[in-house]
Amino acid sequence: MRQLPAKDRPGKDAWLGPVSLCLALLSWPIPAGGPVLAVGAVACGVWSMSTKTEYRLDWTAVAGTCVAVLQLLLSLMLLAMSAGGH
């Protein structure tokens, strides 16, 4: 089903994976806007992986989504700890 190379994606869809990875990496050093950037990274990554299914998965979309999910999990954990009084 996914037989065409990811690098051959046409138009703006080719940039979703790299944008996802960049937003995910930027979410770590920016404390106030980190979770917001991570949500954007997850959105771009999932959009890239779910559209144009004739193309292979873009490794940058997969990596960006994974890094962003880790940032969101850390943010949720810190929020839960601060709500619990730690």
C-alpha positions, -999 to +999 in steps of 0.1 A: +000+000+000+027+025+009+051+020-020+062+055-031+092+071-013+083+098+013+107+123-003+085+124-034+055+138-017+041+168-037+036+203-025+030+214+011+025+179+023+062+173+020+068+198+048+045+183+074+071+158+087+100+183+091+077+209+106+066+183+132+101+174+141+112+211+144+082+220+166+088+189+188+125+198+193+116+234+200+091+224+226+118+212+250+139+243+255+109+267+257+092+261+290+061+282+288+051+273+253+064+238+252+031+219+255+015+242+229+044+235+204+042+198+212+005+197+204+012+214+171+040+189+164+017+159+171-010+175+148+015+179+119+030+145+124-004+127+126-016+147+096+015+137+076+012+100+085-026+098+078-027+116+044-013+105+011-012+069+021+004+058-011+037+073+002+058+057+028+059+071+063+082+101+067+107+094+094+107+130+105+069+128+111+073+097+132+103+111+152+085+145+157+054+128+169+073+106+193+094+135+208+063+157+211+043+129+229+072+126+253+070+163+260+033+162+266+037+132+289+063+150+309+042+181+311+012+161+323+034+144+349+047+177+362+012+191+363+000+161+383+029+164+407+023+201+413-014+195+418-005+168+443+017+191+463+051+178+454 
